[in-house]
């Protein structure tokens, strides 16, 4: 058994002090020497040319959106049909960078009210809310779809489903903002 003398305590502390860096060095060497998996860059997504029968045109991303897009694991586009603004995100892997639009609007100073689920004409569920800022009022709706066509209205539910693999990507997150 362990004899609690000063000599033994110093010995064990010294041994641990030498073994921990040695183990870390071995782990770092193993990680460094492992072959790297090079992921092919997926082709740029083709964005829709129409929305509900109306032609779409791309909008320039704001500076904050451009910074976000550089870190985002997928692509980001803003489009308009002249009435509504669509934010289309293609997501290549599960990420916490995909978060509810209500959080974005709140972060930009908008007041978010009337959050509710709503069905569209195709019976798809959307999470919708009203956003108010400086006298401007928008109706914002969002949903996420996986490669098999399953829809999600809750970002956290999508994330866990994508992470645990029942949902396969790539995923499409669509946010539609309409004047109301």
N, C-alpha and C positions, 0 to 999 in steps of 0.2 A: 504494500500500500504506500501511499504518498507520505513521506516524512516532512512535516511542515517546518523545516529548518530554513534559515536564511539562504544557505548554500543551494538547497533544492529549489527554492522560490526563484532565485536568480537564474539558475540553470534552465528552468522551464520557461521563464520569460524570455531568456536569450534564444532558446530553441524555437519558441513561437515567433519571435521577432525575425528569425532567419527563415523559417519555413513559409510564412505568409508571403513575403516578397518572392520567394522561389516558386510557390504555387501560382502566384499572379503572373510571373514571367513565363512559366510553362503554358498557362492558359492563353496569354497574349501571343506566344510563338505558335501555338496550335491554330488560333484564329487567323493569324497572318499567313500561315502556310497552307491553309485550306484553299482549294480552287475556288475562284470567284465565279458566281453565276451571273452571266451577262444577260440582262433582259432586253429583248428586242423592243425598240421603240414602236409602239402601236401607231398605225396610220392616224392622221388627224381625222377627227370625226366629221362627217358630213352633216351640216346643220339643215334643218327643214327650210324649204323655200316658201312655205305657206303656213298660216295658222288660221284655222276655222274658215278656210276658203279665201283668205286675204293674203296677198304677197307679203313676205317678211324682208326686212333689210337689216343688216348688222349695225350696231351702235358701237362707238368707240368706248373701250373700257376706261373708267376713271383711274387715276393714279393708284388709289388704294386697292382697286380691283386688280390692276396689273401686278402689284406687289403680291397680293394674295394668290393670283393665278400662277406666279412663278414657283410657289411652294406647293401648290395643290396637286395631288396625285391624279391628274386627269386633265380635262380642258374646261374652259369657262367662256361663255359667249353671252352677250346681251343683244337681243333682237327686238324689233318693233314692227307692228303692222300698221302703225300710224295712230292706233288707239290704245293698245296695250303694250307693255314692255315685258318681254320674256327673258328670264335668266335661265340659261340652259347649261347644266354642268354634267359632264361625263366623268364618272368616277371609276378608276381602274382597280382600286383595292380599298378595303375597309379603312376609314379614316375618321378621326374626330374633327377634322377640318370641315366636314359637311355638317352643318348645324342648322337649326330651324331658322327660317326667314324672319320670324318674329324677333329672335335675338339680334339679328342684323339691324332690323329697323329700330329696335329699342336702342342699340348701340349708336345709331346715327341720330338719336334725339327724337324719334317718332313716338307717339303714344299709341300703343296697341290695345285694341278692344275687340269684343265680340269674337273670340276665338271659338271656332266650331268646325265640325266635319260637315262636308257638303258633297252631294253627288252631282256629277255632270250628266249631260244627255246620254253618254255612253255607260252610265251606271258606275263610273269610277269614283272612288272616294278621294277627296282633296281636304287638306287642312287649310281653313281660310280664316282671315281676320281683317278688321278695319285698321288702317294706319292713318294717324292724323299728325300733321306738322305744318306750322305757319299758315294755317287756313287751308291747306291742301288735304284732301281726303282720298285714300286709295283703298280698294278692295284687293287683298293679296291672297292668292291660293297657291298651295304647293303640294307636290307628291314626288315620290321616288319609285322608279320601276327597275326591276332586275332584268337580266337577259331572257328570262322565261316569261316575262310579262306580269309577274306578281307586283302588286303595288303596296307602298308603305306611305302612311301619312305621319308617322312618328319617326323622327331621325334616330332616336336611340334604339327603337325596335329594329330599324333597318341595320344599324351598326352591328348589333349583336347577332342578327341573322346572317349578315355578311361575314362576320368574324368566325362564327361557328359553322359556316358553310352550307346551311340549308338554302341560302340565297347565293346565286352565282352572278358575277359581273361579266362585262362591265354594266354599271348602273347608270341610269339617267335621272337626274334631279331637275325638275322643272318648277320654276316659280313664275307666276303670272301676276302682274300688278296692273289693275284697271282703275281709271278714275271713277269715283262713285259719288 
